[in-house]
């Protein structure tokens, strides 16, 4: 996991988990424009880059990625930002929106999926539900992945096809 987001939330999560004697099962490495530019292809391993929503670091992360996951919530503002990112990616790499913090059964959720589908936006079928347990897991190695396991299965299928 490469943490290229200025918020450093992935690094914070890993540091807190280590402090709690519950380390993550993978390394989280701080990254920036220079380290991303020098990144060599990794054979036989997965790398995830946590990137900011815009700027040169995001552009460089897209350049070195094999697949780009663009998270969005079921908020119209988030959806607009996701579309802007997907538009920037579409000519360069395969990408898909991932709906996160979704409140199933709400009008906002329904309208978000309808908007994505009506605009032929590539998206994961799996959505990540809004859960207090996910919010509370900061600083711990999660024992339950909820819908994220299904997202990984979709990602593997997409990359292998």
N, C-alpha and C positions, 0 to 999 in steps of 0.2 A: 504494500500500500504506500503510495507516494502522496504525501500531504502538501499540495501546492496551493491550498487555499489560505489567504492571509489570516483567516480566523483560527487556523491551526486546530480545528476541532478534532480531526483524526489523531493528531499527535497528543492532544489533551486527553482524549479517551484512552489511548494506549498508556500514557504516563499514569493516569489515575488507576487504571486496571493493574498496572505493575505495582503501584503504591499499595493497592488493596490485596496484594499477593494473589491476584487472579489475572495473570497476563493474557493478552490476546495470543492466539496460536499463529500469528504472523507478525512480521516486523512492519512498523510504520516509520517511514523515513521522510524527514522534511525535504521538500523539493522547491525549486524555483525555476526561473526562466533558463538559467545556465544549465542546471542539472537535467532539466527536461530536454533541452536541445542536444545534450550529449548522450542521451539515453540510447542504448543499443537494444536491438530486438532480443527478446528473451525466449529461448527455445524450451518448450516443455513446462513453462510456468506461467501463471497468470499474474498480471500487474494491474492494479486499479489506481487511478489518479483522482484524488479529490481536488477539483479545480474550482476557481472562483467563477461566478456567472458571466463574466465578461473580461475583456482585456487581452493583452499579449500572452499571459500565462495560459489562459483558456485556449487561445489560438494554437499555441505550441503544444498543449496537451492533446488537442484534436489532431494535430499533425502526426504525433507519435502513436496515437491510439489505433487499435484494430477495429474497435467498435465504441460508439459513444452513447452512454446512457444519460438522458436529460430528465432529471426529476422535476415534477410539477405537482402542486397540490390541486385540489378542486376549487381553487380561487381564480377568478378571471384574470387578475394581475399576474399571478404565477404562470398561467397558461400563455399569456401574451409573451412573457419572457422566455418560456420554453420554446415557443414557435420561433422567436428571433434566433435562439441558439440553434435550433434544428435547421433553420434556413441557412445559417452560416456553415453548418456541417454537411448539409445534404450533397453538395458537389464533391466533397472530399472523402467521406467515410460513411459506412453504414451506421445508422443511429436509430434510436427509438426513445419515445417518451415513457417515463415510468411514473404513474400516478401514486403519490405517497401521501400519508396523513389523510387518507380518504375517509369521509364519513358516509358510509354506505346508506342508501335510502333517502338521502337528502336531494333536494332539487339541484344544488350546486354540483354534486357528484354526477348525477344523471346528465346535466347539461355539459359538464366537462367531457365525459365520454362521447356524447353526441357530437360535440364540436370537434374533438379529435378525429372521430370517424368520418364526419361530413367533409373534413378538410384532407382526408386521406393521409393523416399523420401516422407514421409508423409508431406503434406503441406495444408495450407488453400487455398481454391479456391479463396477467396477474396484476392486481393493485394491492398496495400496502395500506392496510387499514390503520386508522389513527388509534393508537393504544397507549394507555398510561404505562404499561410494562416496558414498551420501547423507550419512552421518555426517561423512565427511571433506570434504564440499563447503562447510562453513561458511567464510565469508570469501572465496568465489570465485563468479563468475558461472557457474552450472552449464552445462556443454556438453551434457549428456544429461539429459533430464527423466524417463526411465524411465516409470513408469505415470502420472505426473502429466499428461502430454499426453492420455491417454485420459480422465482425470477431467475435464479441461477440455472435451473433446468432449461428455461426458455432461452437464456443466453447461450448456453452450450449448444442447443439445437440450432440456433441461428448461426453461430460461428462455424459449426461443422457442416452446414448446408451449402 
